[in-house]
């Protein structure tokens, strides 16, 4: 969530903007996808906070405040609740769109296995003969690996979208979603490596010794010290 105005600055922002920007339009307090919390002018002492979909204009909830009767601490929890609701609605929207594509993957997988959708519904898949090692888990693995492949996912959307409008909507969505998921997994993988390194370092014991080297300057001293250490410098840290 990118927050334009923090909850604790709502009254300050209203007083600063009421005679300029707010006279002409609402201002964005926070934005997430197509959802936004906006501040709009009611009168010189009042403003409204509302959660709306900026794409279609639909509103979900809102609240009006009179700054002569409401203190900042009264506004903060309301604003934070609007932010939480915005996050929840956005998460649900993302899940619904992902689920739409995953259902297409499920249909494609069933087709590749030679199973009709009706047979799947009747048998709930788990009751099918296990002669070929068929299991629902293989579908989960199929989706997990192929969904992050842009070409594969675009092929699925092209094949199963019932309309051009839905195809465009899902294509635009997965293009952004796959990038975000790849970044998330990359960061998770990096964090895992860092954790492994930290765990390894915790088990390594380090011992420090003071060594004095006679020389005319620091570079000469370091050179003499490295000759004393020899070629096997692994695990040796020279400071100075």
KENUTOR-454719 format. One record per residue: residue in one letter; z, x, y of N, C-alpha, C in turn. Coordinates in steps of 0.05 Angstrom, whole numbers, padded with zeros to 5 digits, always signed. Example, Ala and Ser with C-alpha at 12.3 -4.5 7.8 and 13.67 -1.06 7.14 Angstrom:
a+00156+00264-00114+00156+00246-00090+00156+00264-00066
s+00142+00257-00045+00143+00273-00021+00157+00258+00001
REM end
This chain:
x+00000+00017-00024+00000+00000+00000+00000+00018+00025
x-00019+00013+00043-00019+00028+00068-00006+00010+00089
x+00017+00019+00099+00032+00004+00119+00025+00013+00147
x+00016-00006+00164+00010+00000+00191+00035-00001+00209
x+00052-00020+00204+00076-00024+00220+00100-00027+00200
x+00120-00011+00204+00144-00012+00187+00160-00037+00194
x+00174-00049+00174+00189-00073+00180+00209-00070+00202
x+00222-00046+00205+00242-00043+00225+00231-00040+00253
x+00204-00040+00256+00192-00037+00282+00177-00062+00291
x+00182-00084+00277+00166-00109+00282+00170-00119+00311
x+00195-00121+00320+00200-00132+00347+00188-00113+00368
x+00191-00087+00364+00180-00067+00382+00150-00070+00384
x+00137-00072+00360+00108-00075+00359+00099-00101+00373
x+00113-00123+00369+00106-00148+00382+00108-00146+00412
x+00130-00134+00422+00134-00132+00451+00113-00114+00464
x+00105-00094+00449+00085-00075+00459+00057-00086+00460
x+00051-00104+00440+00023-00114+00437+00018-00142+00446
x+00040-00157+00453+00036-00186+00459+00019-00191+00483
x+00018-00174+00502+00002-00178+00526-00025-00165+00525
x-00031-00152+00503-00057-00139+00500-00072-00148+00475
x-00069-00134+00453-00084-00140+00429-00078-00168+00418
x-00052-00175+00416-00044-00200+00404-00054-00225+00419
x-00062-00221+00444-00073-00244+00459-00101-00252+00448
x-00114-00232+00436-00142-00237+00427-00144-00240+00397
x-00126-00227+00382-00128-00228+00353-00102-00221+00339
x-00101-00226+00314-00078-00217+00298-00080-00187+00293
x-00057-00174+00288-00058-00146+00280-00048-00142+00252
x-00058-00122+00238-00051-00117+00211-00025-00102+00209
x-00006-00113+00194+00020-00100+00190+00018-00082+00165
x+00005-00092+00144+00002-00077+00119-00023-00088+00105
x-00036-00070+00090-00061-00078+00076-00061-00067+00048
x-00070-00083+00029-00073-00074+00001-00097-00089-00011
x-00119-00075-00015-00143-00088-00026-00153-00109-00006
x-00157-00133-00015-00166-00155+00002-00142-00170+00015
x-00118-00162+00008-00094-00176+00018-00083-00161+00042
x-00072-00176+00061-00060-00164+00085-00037-00181+00095
x-00017-00167+00106+00004-00181+00121-00003-00177+00150
x-00005-00199+00165-00014-00197+00193+00007-00209+00212
x+00007-00199+00236+00024-00209+00258+00007-00224+00278
x+00014-00249+00284-00001-00264+00304+00017-00275+00325
x+00006-00279+00349+00021-00289+00372+00025-00319+00372
x+00049-00328+00376+00054-00357+00379+00058-00363+00409
x+00078-00349+00422+00082-00350+00450+00094-00324+00459
x+00103-00322+00484+00113-00296+00494+00138-00286+00480
x+00152-00305+00466+00177-00297+00452+00175-00300+00422
x+00152-00309+00412+00151-00315+00383+00125-00304+00371
x+00128-00296+00346+00105-00287+00330+00108-00296+00301
x+00086-00295+00287+00086-00302+00259+00077-00279+00242
x+00089-00276+00219+00080-00258+00198+00069-00274+00175
x+00045-00268+00166+00033-00283+00144+00018-00265+00125
x+00018-00273+00100+00004-00259+00079-00022-00275+00073
x-00044-00261+00075-00070-00275+00072-00090-00257+00058
x-00111-00270+00048-00133-00256+00036-00155-00253+00058
x-00160-00228+00067-00178-00224+00089-00207-00229+00081
x-00212-00230+00055-00240-00234+00045-00248-00264+00047
x-00230-00282+00038-00237-00310+00039-00220-00326+00059
x-00201-00313+00072-00185-00327+00092-00162-00344+00082
x-00158-00345+00056-00136-00361+00045-00109-00348+00052
x-00089-00365+00057-00062-00356+00064-00043-00363+00041
x-00024-00345+00036-00004-00349+00014+00023-00357+00025
x+00033-00344+00045+00059-00350+00056+00062-00338+00084
x+00081-00348+00099+00086-00337+00126+00112-00346+00137
x+00119-00334+00160+00144-00341+00173+00142-00335+00203
x+00153-00353+00219+00153-00349+00248+00180-00339+00257
x+00180-00322+00279+00205-00311+00289+00205-00314+00320
x+00228-00320+00331+00233-00320+00359+00251-00297+00365
x+00241-00277+00380+00257-00252+00384+00282-00256+00400
x+00285-00279+00413+00310-00285+00428+00332-00295+00409
x+00323-00306+00386+00342-00317+00367+00344-00301+00342
x+00324-00284+00336+00324-00268+00311+00327-00239+00317
x+00345-00225+00303+00349-00196+00307+00330-00182+00287
x+00327-00156+00292+00310-00140+00274+00318-00141+00245
x+00345-00141+00241+00355-00142+00213+00349-00169+00199
x+00342-00189+00215+00334-00215+00202+00305-00214+00194
x+00289-00197+00207+00260-00196+00202+00254-00177+00179
x+00269-00155+00177+00263-00135+00156+00261-00146+00128
x+00281-00162+00118+00279-00172+00091+00255-00191+00086
x+00248-00206+00107+00225-00224+00105+00199-00208+00102
x+00196-00187+00119+00172-00170+00118+00171-00156+00091
x+00193-00145+00082+00193-00131+00056+00186-00150+00033
x+00195-00175+00035+00188-00194+00014+00158-00200+00014
x+00146-00202+00038+00117-00206+00040+00102-00182+00028
x+00112-00158+00033+00100-00134+00021+00101-00135-00010
x+00124-00143-00020+00128-00145-00050+00109-00166-00061
x+00106-00188-00048+00089-00209-00057+00060-00200-00056
x+00052-00186-00035+00025-00175-00033+00019-00156-00056
x+00039-00138-00063+00036-00119-00085+00032-00134-00111
x+00049-00155-00115+00048-00171-00140+00021-00185-00143
x+00011-00197-00122-00014-00211-00123-00037-00192-00128
x-00036-00169-00115-00057-00148-00119-00057-00138-00147
x-00033-00133-00158-00031-00124-00186-00043-00144-00206
x-00037-00170-00200-00047-00191-00218-00077-00193-00216
x-00088-00190-00191-00117-00191-00187-00131-00168-00202
x-00120-00145-00201-00131-00122-00215-00130-00127-00245
x-00107-00137-00255-00105-00142-00284-00125-00162-00293
x-00129-00184-00277-00147-00205-00285-00176-00194-00287
x-00184-00177-00268-00211-00166-00268-00214-00146-00291
x-00194-00130-00296-00195-00112-00319-00197-00128-00345
x-00181-00149-00346-00181-00165-00371-00209-00177-00375
x-00223-00185-00354-00249-00197-00357-00268-00177-00370
x-00267-00152-00361-00284-00131-00372-00275-00125-00401
x-00249-00124-00406-00239-00117-00432-00247-00139-00453
x-00248-00164-00443-00257-00185-00461-00287-00181-00469
x-00302-00171-00449-00330-00165-00456-00332-00142-00476
x-00314-00122-00473-00313-00101-00493-00305-00112-00520
x-00287-00131-00521-00278-00143-00546-00302-00157-00560
x-00318-00172-00544-00341-00185-00555-00361-00165-00566
x-00365-00143-00551-00384-00123-00560-00374-00109-00585
x-00348-00105-00586-00336-00092-00610-00338-00109-00635
x-00332-00135-00631-00335-00154-00653-00363-00155-00663
x-00382-00154-00644-00411-00155-00652-00418-00129-00668
x-00407-00106-00659-00413-00081-00673-00401-00081-00701
x-00379-00096-00704-00366-00097-00731-00378-00119-00748
x-00397-00134-00737-00409-00156-00752-00391-00180-00756
x-00373-00184-00737-00354-00207-00738-00361-00226-00715
x-00364-00251-00722-00369-00271-00701-00343-00278-00687
x-00346-00287-00663-00322-00294-00648-00306-00316-00661
x-00321-00335-00673-00308-00358-00687-00292-00348-00711
x-00303-00328-00725-00289-00317-00748-00264-00303-00739
x-00266-00289-00717-00242-00275-00706-00220-00295-00699
x-00228-00316-00685-00208-00336-00678-00195-00348-00703
x-00211-00355-00723-00201-00367-00747-00182-00348-00762
x-00189-00323-00763-00173-00305-00779-00153-00289-00763
x-00155-00290-00736-00138-00275-00718-00140-00245-00724
x-00162-00237-00736-00169-00209-00741-00149-00195-00760
x-00123-00199-00755-00104-00184-00772-00104-00193-00801
x-00115-00217-00806-00116-00227-00833-00142-00220-00848
x-00161-00206-00834-00186-00198-00847-00181-00177-00868
x-00198-00176-00889-00195-00155-00909-00194-00128-00897
x-00177-00111-00907-00174-00084-00896-00190-00063-00911
x-00211-00072-00925-00226-00054-00942-00239-00032-00925
x-00248-00038-00901-00261-00018-00884-00242-00006-00863
x-00216-00011-00866-00197+00000-00847-00198-00014-00820
x-00207-00039-00820-00210-00054-00795-00182-00061-00784
x-00178-00055-00759-00152-00061-00747-00155-00065-00717
x-00138-00082-00705-00140-00087-00676-00136-00061-00660
x-00121-00042-00671-00116-00018-00656-00142-00003-00650
x-00161-00005-00668-00186+00009-00663-00201-00002-00639
x-00197-00028-00633-00209-00040-00609-00194-00029-00584
x-00168-00027-00586-00153-00016-00563-00162+00012-00557
x-00166+00029-00577-00175+00056-00573-00203+00056-00562
x-00219+00038-00571-00247+00036-00562-00248+00030-00532
x-00231+00011-00523-00230+00004-00495-00219+00027-00479
x-00197+00039-00489-00183+00060-00474-00202+00084-00468
x-00220+00090-00487-00238+00113-00483-00263+00105-00468
x-00274+00082-00475-00300+00074-00463-00298+00062-00436
x-00275+00049-00429-00273+00036-00403-00275+00057-00381
x-00265+00081-00385-00265+00102-00365-00293+00116-00363
x-00311+00108-00381-00339+00118-00380-00355+00098-00363
x-00363+00107-00340-00377+00088-00321-00402+00076-00333
x-00418+00093-00346-00443+00083-00357-00438+00062-00379
x-00418+00067-00396-00412+00049-00418-00402+00022-00407
x-00384+00024-00386-00373-00001-00375-00394-00017-00360
x-00412-00003-00346-00434-00017-00332-00452-00031-00352
x-00457-00018-00375-00474-00030-00395-00461-00056-00406
x-00435-00055-00410-00420-00079-00420-00422-00102-00399
x-00418-00095-00374-00419-00116-00353-00447-00128-00351
x-00467-00111-00352-00495-00119-00351-00501-00138-00374
x-00490-00132-00397-00497-00147-00421-00483-00175-00423
x-00458-00176-00413-00442-00200-00418-00436-00217-00393
x-00442-00207-00369-00436-00223-00345-00452-00249-00345
x-00439-00271-00341-00454-00297-00341-00470-00302-00316
x-00465-00287-00295-00480-00292-00270-00483-00266-00254
x-00503-00265-00237-00507-00241-00220-00483-00237-00201
x-00471-00259-00192-00448-00257-00174-00425-00244-00188
x-00419-00252-00212-00397-00240-00227-00403-00211-00234
x-00428-00205-00241-00437-00178-00247-00432-00160-00224
x-00439-00169-00200-00435-00152-00176-00406-00148-00170
x-00390-00169-00173-00361-00168-00167-00348-00148-00186
x-00354-00150-00212-00341-00133-00232-00352-00104-00229
x-00377-00101-00223-00388-00074-00219-00375-00060-00196
x-00372-00074-00174-00358-00062-00150-00329-00055-00157
x-00316-00073-00172-00288-00069-00179-00284-00044-00197
x-00299-00043-00219-00295-00021-00239-00303+00006-00227
x-00322+00007-00208-00329+00032-00196-00305+00044-00182
x-00289+00028-00168-00265+00038-00155-00242+00041-00175
x-00240+00023-00194-00217+00023-00212-00218+00048-00231
x-00242+00055-00240-00245+00078-00258-00238+00104-00243
x-00246+00106-00218-00239+00130-00202-00209+00132-00200
x-00195+00110-00194-00166+00110-00190-00152+00117-00217
x-00162+00105-00239-00150+00110-00265-00154+00140-00273
x-00177+00150-00268-00182+00179-00274-00164+00197-00258
x-00160+00190-00233-00142+00206-00216-00113+00204-00227
x-00105+00180-00235-00078+00176-00245-00074+00192-00271
x-00094+00190-00289-00091+00205-00314-00092+00235-00309
x-00108+00244-00290-00109+00272-00284-00082+00282-00273
x-00070+00266-00255-00045+00273-00244-00023+00273-00265
x-00025+00254-00283-00006+00252-00305-00008+00276-00324
x-00033+00284-00329-00038+00308-00346-00027+00333-00333
x-00032+00335-00306-00021+00358-00291+00009+00359-00292
x+00021+00335-00288+00051+00334-00289+00061+00342-00316
x+00047+00333-00337+00055+00340-00364+00055+00371-00368
x+00035+00384-00357+00033+00413-00360+00056+00426-00344
x+00061+00416-00320+00083+00427-00305+00110+00424-00319
x+00114+00400-00332+00138+00395-00347+00141+00414-00370
x+00119+00419-00384+00119+00438-00407+00126+00466-00397
x+00114+00473-00374+00120+00500-00363+00149+00502-00356
x+00160+00481-00343+00188+00482-00335+00206+00484-00359
x+00200+00469-00380+00216+00469-00405+00215+00497-00418
x+00192+00509-00417+00189+00536-00428+00205+00556-00412
x+00204+00554-00385+00218+00573-00368+00248+00570-00371
x+00257+00545-00377+00286+00541-00380+00297+00556-00404
x+00280+00561-00424+00289+00576-00448+00286+00606-00446
x+00274+00615-00424+00269+00643-00420+00293+00655-00405
x+00304+00677-00416+00326+00691-00403+00315+00714-00386
x+00325+00716-00362+00316+00737-00344+00339+00756-00337
x+00333+00782-00336+00354+00802-00330+00344+00819-00306
x+00361+00824-00287+00353+00839-00264+00366+00867-00264
x+00351+00887-00257+00361+00915-00255+00353+00926-00228
x+00371+00942-00217+00364+00956-00192+00353+00983-00197
x+00329+00989-00187+00316+01014-00191+00308+01026-00164
x+00316+01050-00159+00309+01064-00134+00288+01085-00140
x+00266+01084-00124+00244+01103-00128+00241+01119-00102
x+00241+01145-00105+00237+01163-00081+00208+01164-00074
x+00201+01157-00049+00173+01157-00040+00173+01157-00010
x+00149+01162+00001+00146+01162+00030+00141+01135+00042
x+00131+01116+00026+00126+01089+00036+00128+01069+00013
x+00127+01043+00020+00130+01021+00000+00108+01022-00021
x+00083+01025-00012+00060+01025-00031+00063+01048-00052
x+00071+01071-00042+00075+01094-00060+00098+01088-00080
x+00119+01076-00070+00142+01069-00087+00134+01049-00108
x+00118+01029-00101+00109+01009-00120+00091+01022-00141
x+00074+01040-00133+00056+01054-00151+00072+01070-00172
x+00093+01084-00162+00109+01100-00181+00124+01082-00200
x+00134+01059-00189+00149+01040-00206+00131+01029-00228
x+00107+01022-00221+00088+01011-00241+00082+01031-00263
x+00081+01056-00255+00076+01077-00275+00100+01079-00294
x+00124+01076-00284+00148+01076-00300+00148+01053-00320
x+00140+01029-00310+00139+01006-00327+00118+01008-00349
x+00096+01020-00342+00074+01023-00362+00055+00999-00362
x+00039+00998-00383+00019+00977-00385+00030+00950-00392
x+00053+00949-00407+00064+00924-00415+00081+00912-00393
x+00068+00897-00375+00081+00886-00352+00087+00856-00355
x+00081+00845-00379+00086+00816-00383+00116+00811-00382
x+00123+00791-00366+00151+00783-00363+00166+00800-00343
x+00153+00819-00330+00165+00836-00310+00157+00827-00282
x+00176+00822-00265+00171+00813-00237+00181+00835-00219
x+00163+00846-00203+00170+00867-00183+00172+00854-00156
x+00195+00856-00144+00199+00844-00117+00202+00867-00097
x+00187+00866-00076+00189+00887-00056+00163+00902-00052
REM end
